[in-house]
């Protein structure tokens, strides 16, 4: 009985499935074929043709023509400012400091009185030497008179030849004593003048290291007391180290010839840490006689006028050495430069407003624009910024190449470009 019931249920299920299949073939299948035909033919359900999907518009990007200027090729180095002359002021004679007139930190002229050492001992020495000179002159006058008498008497035999010789020797001795006395007077007067310690050069003076009432030692440089220091301020020297390649390329132009003069005076521009650009002009006047093997550089020196005293010795300085004559140079905004596996490139606006990939070689920054040493020609237009791929068609929007004129959002776009790379 159970087997007969299971067979009846199975027969019923088969009959229902067959009925659904017949219904699909007779009622649903024609409509399904129609829907597929509409999808492939581009018609709507009413039979009207549909419009194809519109292409996205070309992105608008700022473009600018490259800047072309007459610029002299140059190389930049770091260095420091040094005084052309520097003096440690020491007294020539010792004694007590009587007066100090140092304008600490100020400018002094050559010969200006800075320290006064008590002059009285030296004045006494001068008077003593003068008295000894007068005494020697009196003795010389007596010797001259004795010699004149002997010279008249020796021919007729009144005095002996020896007496004449003694008078002649005494005369010469007194002459030598007078000369020695004169030298002693000159030395005493010189010591008296050394009691006035004056500035040997014009420049800026440091603080006074010795004040009134102190005893100072004079004499040799090692034993004498340092009173203060003075550095010259106009002009100044700027020392810097040139790399070996630059040295080999341009040493022939700056190396002195057999007469001791350089055949070419290479111009130099100097900048301090707070300067914009290189406002101070000078010339290269010295090249070292050897290359430092440890650094591969040679020491160079420029002389720079400093009438306002702004270039203080010891300051850090940036140096631009002009290495050749001026020539046409292409400059672009830094934000137009992309990076591709370590190479630098820009996108040039080509035919049909399509972006063209162009590798470039870059130089230093001048007035906010980057020098392009190779890869771009004058008159070309480049894409300043934007999410653009090489070969993509764009809608150019002309703008200026001046730095900082691109629209906002540049930082985000650059970050997106770097992330995609």
QUIFENTA-V469368 format. One record per pair of residues at least 4 apart in sequence whose C-alpha atoms are under 8 Angstrom apart, sorted by sequence separation. I is the first residue (numbers start at 1). J is the second residue. If there is no record, write none. Layout:
i=I j=J
i=I j=J
This chain:
i=1 j=5
i=2 j=6
i=3 j=7
i=4 j=8
i=5 j=9
i=6 j=10
i=7 j=11
i=8 j=12
i=9 j=13
i=10 j=14
i=11 j=15
i=12 j=16
i=13 j=17
i=14 j=18
i=15 j=19
i=16 j=20
i=17 j=21
i=18 j=22
i=19 j=23
i=20 j=24
i=21 j=25
i=22 j=26
i=23 j=27
i=24 j=28
i=25 j=29
i=26 j=30
i=27 j=31
i=28 j=32
i=29 j=33
i=30 j=34
i=31 j=35
i=32 j=36
i=33 j=37
i=34 j=38
i=35 j=39
i=36 j=40
i=37 j=41
i=38 j=42
i=39 j=43
i=43 j=47
i=44 j=48
i=103 j=107
i=108 j=112
i=119 j=123
i=120 j=124
i=121 j=125
i=122 j=126
i=123 j=127
i=124 j=128
i=125 j=129
i=126 j=130
i=127 j=131
i=128 j=132
i=129 j=133
i=130 j=134
i=131 j=135
i=132 j=136
i=133 j=137
i=134 j=138
i=135 j=139
i=136 j=140
i=137 j=141
i=138 j=142
i=139 j=143
i=140 j=144
i=141 j=145
i=142 j=146
i=143 j=147
i=144 j=148
i=145 j=149
i=146 j=150
i=147 j=151
i=148 j=152
i=149 j=153
i=150 j=154
i=151 j=155
i=153 j=157
i=154 j=158
i=159 j=163
i=160 j=164
i=161 j=165
i=162 j=166
i=163 j=167
i=164 j=168
i=165 j=169
i=166 j=170
i=167 j=171
i=168 j=172
i=169 j=173
i=170 j=174
i=171 j=175
i=172 j=176
i=173 j=177
i=174 j=178
i=175 j=179
i=176 j=180
i=177 j=181
i=178 j=182
i=179 j=183
i=180 j=184
i=181 j=185
i=182 j=186
i=183 j=187
i=184 j=188
i=185 j=189
i=186 j=190
i=187 j=191
i=188 j=192
i=189 j=193
i=190 j=194
i=191 j=195
i=192 j=196
i=210 j=214
i=219 j=223
i=220 j=224
i=232 j=236
i=242 j=246
i=243 j=247
i=244 j=248
i=245 j=249
i=246 j=250
i=247 j=251
i=248 j=252
i=250 j=254
i=251 j=255
i=256 j=260
i=257 j=261
i=271 j=275
i=275 j=279
i=292 j=296
i=293 j=297
i=306 j=310
i=311 j=315
i=332 j=336
i=333 j=337
i=339 j=343
i=340 j=344
i=349 j=353
i=350 j=354
i=365 j=369
i=366 j=370
i=372 j=376
i=376 j=380
i=388 j=392
i=401 j=405
i=406 j=410
i=409 j=413
i=410 j=414
i=411 j=415
i=412 j=416
i=413 j=417
i=414 j=418
i=415 j=419
i=416 j=420
i=417 j=421
i=23 j=28
i=24 j=29
i=25 j=30
i=38 j=43
i=43 j=48
i=44 j=49
i=103 j=108
i=153 j=158
i=154 j=159
i=159 j=164
i=218 j=223
i=219 j=224
i=242 j=247
i=246 j=251
i=256 j=261
i=257 j=262
i=271 j=276
i=291 j=296
i=292 j=297
i=306 j=311
i=339 j=344
i=340 j=345
i=349 j=354
i=350 j=355
i=365 j=370
i=366 j=371
i=400 j=405
i=38 j=44
i=43 j=49
i=44 j=50
i=153 j=159
i=154 j=160
i=217 j=223
i=218 j=224
i=255 j=261
i=256 j=262
i=257 j=263
i=271 j=277
i=272 j=278
i=291 j=297
i=292 j=298
i=338 j=344
i=339 j=345
i=349 j=355
i=350 j=356
i=364 j=370
i=365 j=371
i=388 j=394
i=399 j=405
i=38 j=45
i=42 j=49
i=43 j=50
i=154 j=161
i=217 j=224
i=218 j=225
i=255 j=262
i=256 j=263
i=271 j=278
i=291 j=298
i=337 j=344
i=338 j=345
i=348 j=355
i=349 j=356
i=363 j=370
i=364 j=371
i=399 j=406
i=41 j=49
i=42 j=50
i=216 j=224
i=217 j=225
i=254 j=262
i=255 j=263
i=270 j=278
i=271 j=279
i=290 j=298
i=291 j=299
i=337 j=345
i=338 j=346
i=347 j=355
i=348 j=356
i=362 j=370
i=363 j=371
i=42 j=51
i=150 j=159
i=216 j=225
i=253 j=262
i=254 j=263
i=269 j=278
i=270 j=279
i=271 j=280
i=289 j=298
i=337 j=346
i=347 j=356
i=348 j=357
i=362 j=371
i=363 j=372
i=35 j=45
i=154 j=164
i=253 j=263
i=254 j=264
i=269 j=279
i=270 j=280
i=288 j=298
i=336 j=346
i=347 j=357
i=348 j=358
i=362 j=372
i=363 j=373
i=253 j=264
i=254 j=265
i=269 j=280
i=270 j=281
i=287 j=298
i=288 j=299
i=336 j=347
i=346 j=357
i=347 j=358
i=361 j=372
i=362 j=373
i=101 j=113
i=102 j=114
i=253 j=265
i=254 j=266
i=269 j=281
i=270 j=282
i=287 j=299
i=288 j=300
i=345 j=357
i=346 j=358
i=360 j=372
i=361 j=373
i=362 j=374
i=101 j=114
i=102 j=115
i=150 j=163
i=151 j=164
i=253 j=266
i=268 j=281
i=269 j=282
i=287 j=300
i=345 j=358
i=346 j=359
i=360 j=373
i=361 j=374
i=100 j=114
i=101 j=115
i=150 j=164
i=267 j=281
i=268 j=282
i=286 j=300
i=287 j=301
i=345 j=359
i=346 j=360
i=360 j=374
i=361 j=375
i=100 j=115
i=267 j=282
i=268 j=283
i=285 j=300
i=286 j=301
i=344 j=359
i=345 j=360
i=360 j=375
i=99 j=115
i=100 j=116
i=267 j=283
i=268 j=284
i=284 j=300
i=285 j=301
i=286 j=302
i=343 j=359
i=344 j=360
i=359 j=375
i=360 j=376
i=98 j=115
i=99 j=116
i=147 j=164
i=150 j=167
i=209 j=226
i=210 j=227
i=266 j=283
i=267 j=284
i=284 j=301
i=285 j=302
i=344 j=361
i=358 j=375
i=384 j=401
i=97 j=115
i=98 j=116
i=99 j=117
i=209 j=227
i=210 j=228
i=265 j=283
i=266 j=284
i=284 j=302
i=285 j=303
i=344 j=362
i=358 j=376
i=97 j=116
i=98 j=117
i=208 j=227
i=209 j=228
i=265 j=284
i=283 j=302
i=284 j=303
i=97 j=117
i=98 j=118
i=147 j=167
i=208 j=228
i=265 j=285
i=282 j=302
i=283 j=303
i=96 j=117
i=97 j=118
i=146 j=167
i=147 j=168
i=207 j=228
i=282 j=303
i=283 j=304
i=385 j=406
i=95 j=117
i=96 j=118
i=206 j=228
i=207 j=229
i=282 j=304
i=384 j=406
i=94 j=117
i=95 j=118
i=205 j=228
i=206 j=229
i=262 j=285
i=281 j=304
i=282 j=305
i=143 j=167
i=147 j=171
i=205 j=229
i=206 j=230
i=280 j=304
i=281 j=305
i=386 j=410
i=205 j=230
i=280 j=305
i=385 j=410
i=204 j=230
i=205 j=231
i=387 j=413
i=143 j=170
i=144 j=171
i=203 j=230
i=204 j=231
i=386 j=413
i=143 j=171
i=202 j=230
i=203 j=231
i=204 j=232
i=355 j=383
i=385 j=413
i=201 j=230
i=202 j=231
i=203 j=232
i=204 j=233
i=387 j=416
i=202 j=232
i=203 j=233
i=254 j=284
i=387 j=417
i=140 j=171
i=143 j=174
i=199 j=230
i=201 j=232
i=203 j=234
i=254 j=285
i=349 j=380
i=254 j=286
i=255 j=287
i=348 j=380
i=349 j=381
i=254 j=287
i=348 j=381
i=349 j=382
i=355 j=388
i=357 j=390
i=369 j=402
i=140 j=174
i=268 j=302
i=348 j=382
i=349 j=383
i=355 j=389
i=356 j=390
i=357 j=391
i=368 j=402
i=369 j=403
i=139 j=174
i=140 j=175
i=333 j=368
i=334 j=369
i=347 j=382
i=348 j=383
i=355 j=390
i=356 j=391
i=368 j=403
i=333 j=369
i=334 j=370
i=346 j=382
i=347 j=383
i=354 j=390
i=355 j=391
i=137 j=174
i=332 j=369
i=333 j=370
i=346 j=383
i=354 j=391
i=355 j=392
i=136 j=174
i=137 j=175
i=140 j=178
i=331 j=369
i=332 j=370
i=354 j=392
i=355 j=393
i=331 j=370
i=332 j=371
i=354 j=393
i=355 j=394
i=331 j=371
i=332 j=372
i=353 j=393
i=354 j=394
i=136 j=177
i=137 j=178
i=278 j=319
i=330 j=371
i=331 j=372
i=352 j=393
i=353 j=394
i=136 j=178
i=278 j=320
i=329 j=371
i=330 j=372
i=353 j=395
i=272 j=315
i=273 j=316
i=329 j=372
i=330 j=373
i=347 j=390
i=353 j=396
i=272 j=316
i=273 j=317
i=329 j=373
i=133 j=178
i=136 j=181
i=272 j=317
i=273 j=318
i=271 j=317
i=272 j=318
i=330 j=376
i=336 j=382
i=244 j=291
i=270 j=317
i=271 j=318
i=330 j=377
i=336 j=383
i=133 j=181
i=270 j=318
i=271 j=319
i=330 j=378
i=336 j=384
i=132 j=181
i=133 j=182
i=270 j=319
i=335 j=384
i=336 j=385
i=269 j=319
i=270 j=320
i=335 j=385
i=130 j=181
i=247 j=298
i=268 j=319
i=269 j=320
i=333 j=384
i=129 j=181
i=130 j=182
i=133 j=185
i=244 j=296
i=268 j=320
i=269 j=321
i=129 j=182
i=243 j=296
i=244 j=297
i=268 j=321
i=269 j=322
i=243 j=297
i=244 j=298
i=267 j=321
i=268 j=322
i=129 j=184
i=130 j=185
i=242 j=297
i=243 j=298
i=266 j=321
i=267 j=322
i=129 j=185
i=241 j=297
i=242 j=298
i=266 j=322
i=241 j=298
i=242 j=299
i=266 j=323
i=241 j=299
i=242 j=300
i=126 j=185
i=129 j=188
i=240 j=299
i=241 j=300
i=239 j=299
i=240 j=300
i=239 j=300
i=240 j=301
i=126 j=188
i=239 j=301
i=125 j=188
i=126 j=189
i=238 j=301
i=239 j=302
i=237 j=301
i=238 j=302
i=123 j=188
i=237 j=302
i=238 j=303
i=122 j=188
i=123 j=189
i=126 j=192
i=237 j=303
i=238 j=304
i=122 j=189
i=236 j=303
i=237 j=304
i=235 j=303
i=236 j=304
i=333 j=401
i=122 j=191
i=123 j=192
i=235 j=304
i=236 j=305
i=332 j=401
i=333 j=402
i=334 j=403
i=122 j=192
i=235 j=305
i=236 j=306
i=333 j=403
i=234 j=305
i=235 j=306
i=234 j=306
i=235 j=307
i=119 j=192
i=122 j=195
i=233 j=306
i=234 j=307
i=250 j=323
i=233 j=307
i=234 j=309
i=236 j=311
i=119 j=195
i=233 j=309
i=118 j=195
i=236 j=313
i=117 j=195
i=233 j=311
i=116 j=195
i=117 j=196
i=233 j=312
i=238 j=317
i=240 j=319
i=339 j=418
i=116 j=196
i=117 j=197
i=233 j=313
i=115 j=196
i=116 j=197
i=340 j=421
i=114 j=196
i=115 j=197
i=113 j=196
i=114 j=197
i=115 j=198
i=113 j=197
i=114 j=198
i=113 j=198
i=114 j=199
i=112 j=198
i=113 j=199
i=111 j=198
i=112 j=199
i=110 j=198
i=111 j=199
i=110 j=199
i=111 j=200
i=277 j=366
i=109 j=199
i=110 j=200
i=111 j=201
i=277 j=367
i=108 j=199
i=110 j=201
i=109 j=201
i=110 j=202
i=109 j=202
i=108 j=202
i=109 j=203
i=107 j=202
i=108 j=203
i=107 j=203
i=108 j=204
i=107 j=204
i=108 j=205
i=93 j=191
i=106 j=204
i=107 j=205
i=92 j=191
i=105 j=204
i=106 j=205
i=105 j=205
i=106 j=206
i=93 j=194
i=104 j=205
i=105 j=206
i=92 j=194
i=93 j=195
i=103 j=205
i=104 j=206
i=105 j=207
i=91 j=194
i=92 j=195
i=102 j=205
i=104 j=207
i=91 j=195
i=103 j=207
i=104 j=208
i=102 j=207
i=91 j=197
i=102 j=208
i=89 j=199
i=100 j=211
i=99 j=211
i=100 j=212
i=87 j=200
i=99 j=212
i=87 j=201
i=97 j=211
i=98 j=212
i=97 j=212
i=98 j=213
i=96 j=212
i=97 j=213
i=96 j=213
i=97 j=214
i=96 j=214
i=97 j=215
i=96 j=215
i=97 j=216
i=95 j=215
i=96 j=216
i=94 j=215
i=95 j=216
i=94 j=216
i=95 j=217
i=94 j=217
i=95 j=218
i=93 j=217
i=94 j=218
i=91 j=216
i=93 j=218
i=94 j=219
i=91 j=217
i=92 j=218
i=93 j=219
i=91 j=218
i=92 j=219
i=90 j=218
i=91 j=219
i=92 j=220
i=94 j=224
i=90 j=221
i=92 j=224
i=91 j=224
i=90 j=224
i=91 j=225
i=90 j=225
i=91 j=226
i=90 j=226
i=91 j=227
i=89 j=226
i=90 j=227
i=88 j=226
i=89 j=227
i=90 j=228
i=88 j=227
i=89 j=228
i=88 j=228
i=89 j=229
i=88 j=229
i=89 j=230
i=87 j=229
i=88 j=230
i=86 j=229
i=87 j=230
i=86 j=230
i=87 j=231
i=86 j=231
i=85 j=231
i=86 j=232
i=84 j=231
i=85 j=232
i=83 j=231
i=84 j=232
i=83 j=232
i=84 j=233
i=83 j=233
i=84 j=235
i=83 j=235
i=84 j=236
i=83 j=236
i=84 j=237
i=82 j=236
i=83 j=237
i=81 j=236
i=82 j=237
i=81 j=237
i=82 j=238
i=81 j=238
i=82 j=239
i=80 j=238
i=81 j=239
i=79 j=238
i=80 j=239
i=79 j=239
i=80 j=240
i=79 j=240
i=78 j=240
i=79 j=241
i=77 j=240
i=78 j=241
i=77 j=241
i=77 j=242
i=81 j=311
i=82 j=312
i=83 j=313
i=81 j=312
i=82 j=313
i=81 j=313
i=82 j=314
i=80 j=313
i=81 j=314
i=82 j=315
i=80 j=314
i=81 j=315
i=80 j=315
i=81 j=316
i=80 j=316
i=81 j=317
i=79 j=316
i=80 j=317
i=78 j=316
i=79 j=317
i=80 j=318
i=78 j=317
i=79 j=318
i=78 j=318
i=79 j=319
i=77 j=318
i=78 j=319
i=76 j=318
i=77 j=319
i=76 j=319
i=77 j=320
i=76 j=320
i=77 j=321
i=75 j=320
i=76 j=321
i=74 j=320
i=75 j=321
i=74 j=321
i=75 j=322
i=74 j=322
i=75 j=323
i=73 j=322
i=74 j=323
i=72 j=322
i=73 j=323
i=74 j=324
i=72 j=323
i=73 j=324
i=72 j=324
i=73 j=325
i=72 j=325
i=73 j=326
i=72 j=326
i=73 j=327
i=71 j=326
i=72 j=327
i=70 j=326
i=71 j=327
i=70 j=327
i=71 j=328
i=69 j=327
i=70 j=328
i=71 j=329
i=69 j=328
i=70 j=329
i=68 j=328
i=69 j=329
i=68 j=329
i=69 j=330
i=68 j=330
i=69 j=331
i=67 j=330
i=68 j=331
i=66 j=330
i=67 j=331
i=66 j=331
i=67 j=332
i=66 j=332
i=63 j=349
i=68 j=378
i=67 j=378
i=66 j=378
i=67 j=379
i=66 j=379
i=65 j=379
i=66 j=380
i=65 j=380
i=66 j=381
i=65 j=381
i=66 j=382
i=64 j=381
i=65 j=382
i=63 j=381
i=64 j=382
i=63 j=382
i=64 j=383
i=63 j=383
i=64 j=384
i=62 j=383
i=63 j=384
i=61 j=383
i=62 j=384
i=63 j=385
i=61 j=384
i=62 j=385
i=61 j=385
i=62 j=386
i=61 j=386
i=61 j=394
i=63 j=396
i=59 j=393
i=60 j=394
i=61 j=395
i=62 j=396
i=63 j=397
i=64 j=398
i=67 j=401
i=58 j=393
i=59 j=394
i=60 j=395
i=61 j=396
i=62 j=397
i=63 j=398
i=64 j=399
i=65 j=400
i=66 j=401
i=58 j=394
i=59 j=395
i=60 j=396
i=61 j=397
i=62 j=398
i=63 j=399
i=64 j=400
i=65 j=401
i=58 j=395
i=60 j=397
i=62 j=399
i=64 j=401
i=62 j=406
